[in-house]
């Protein structure tokens, strides 16, 4: 269960980081995390960035 908790915590942390980075951006973009869930935006955005590795947000 520790792996699941770490994965969930990474997802929560990733969402917070992205929300801070994009706080003042109001354009049509979506951000999808490695779990497949949208962190920012919606599915019909013309541009979607996908973070497949959580380490991207740690460096």
Buried (B, 14 or more C-beta within 10 A) or exposed (E): EEEEEEEEEBBEEBBEEBEEEBEEEEEEBBBBBBEEEBBBBEEEBEEBEEBEEBEEBEE
